[in-house]
Amino acid sequence: MFSTRTRNRVAASLFAFTVVGLGAGVMGAGTAMADPVSFMDEITINGATLPGMTADQMIAAGYATCDHLRAGVSVLDEMSAVEQTYHFNQGTLFVSAATTNLCPNFAG
């Protein structure tokens, strides 16, 4: 589905996020882990990729979505914000993919 170059870049991003997370002590035993590769797979399959953005930029936008939700933004407001910010109409699918794959411990 993705080129080898894209997979390698996503894998490098995943590695970097994992190292940062372990260094910050946020990934404890039994904690669900973020999966940027699955996030990219899901938004690609569902046609919810962000127009004109690279895989790294979309992953960063997904993590920003998680941050907004954790800060108290409602899921519906975040879906609307994603659509307005990135000028596309798949905010529901994008936010769903982010909460499932990038912030699996989000309880909203």
C-alpha positions in Angstrom: 0.0 0.0 0.0 2.8 2.5 0.9 6.1 2.8 -0.8 9.2 1.5 1.0 10.3 5.1 1.5 7.0 6.1 3.1 7.0 3.0 5.4 10.6 3.7 6.4 9.7 7.3 7.3 6.6 6.2 9.3 8.7 3.6 11.1 11.3 6.2 11.9 8.6 8.5 13.3 7.2 5.6 15.3 10.7 4.9 16.7 11.2 8.5 17.6 7.8 8.8 19.4 8.5 5.5 21.2 11.9 6.7 22.4 10.4 10.1 23.5 7.6 8.3 25.3 9.9 5.9 27.1 12.1 8.8 28.1 9.2 10.7 29.5 7.9 7.6 31.3 4.5 7.7 29.7 4.4 4.1 28.4 3.9 1.9 31.3 3.2 -1.8 31.5 -0.2 -2.7 30.1 -0.6 0.6 28.4 -1.9 0.6 24.9 0.7 2.0 22.5 0.3 4.5 19.7 0.6 3.0 16.2 1.4 5.6 13.5 1.6 2.9 10.8 -1.9 1.7 11.5 -3.1 5.3 11.7 -1.7 6.0 8.2 -3.1 2.7 6.9 -6.6 3.6 8.3 -6.8 7.1 6.9 -5.5 6.0 3.5 -8.0 3.2 3.2 -10.8 5.5 4.3 -9.8 8.4 2.1 -9.2 10.6 5.1 -5.6 11.7 4.3 -4.9 15.4 4.7 -4.6 17.2 1.3 -1.0 18.1 0.4 0.5 16.7 3.5 3.3 14.2 4.0 3.0 11.1 6.2 5.0 12.8 9.0 2.7 15.9 8.8 -0.4 13.8 9.0 0.9 11.8 12.0 1.8 15.1 13.7 -1.8 16.4 13.0 -3.1 13.1 14.4 -1.1 13.6 17.6 -2.3 17.2 17.8 -5.9 15.9 17.6 -5.1 13.7 20.6 -3.7 16.7 22.5 -6.8 18.8 21.7 -9.1 16.0 23.0 -7.1 15.5 26.2 -7.3 19.2 26.8 -11.1 19.1 26.8 -12.1 19.8 23.2 -15.2 17.6 22.4 -14.9 15.0 19.7 -17.5 16.7 17.6 -15.7 20.1 17.9 -12.4 18.4 17.0 -14.0 16.8 13.9 -15.2 20.2 12.8 -11.9 21.8 13.5 -10.0 19.2 11.5 -12.3 19.8 8.5 -11.9 23.5 8.7 -8.2 23.5 9.4 -7.3 21.1 6.6 -10.1 22.0 4.2 -11.5 18.6 3.7 -14.7 16.7 4.7 -13.4 13.6 6.4 -12.8 15.0 9.9 -14.9 12.2 11.4 -12.7 9.5 9.9 -9.5 11.3 10.7 -10.4 11.9 14.4 -11.6 8.3 14.7 -8.3 7.0 13.3 -6.3 9.2 15.6 -8.2 8.2 18.7 -7.9 4.5 17.8 -4.3 4.4 16.7 -2.5 7.4 18.2 -4.2 8.0 21.5 -5.8 4.6 22.3 -6.0 5.5 26.0 -8.2 8.5 25.3 -11.5 8.1 27.1 -13.9 10.7 25.6 
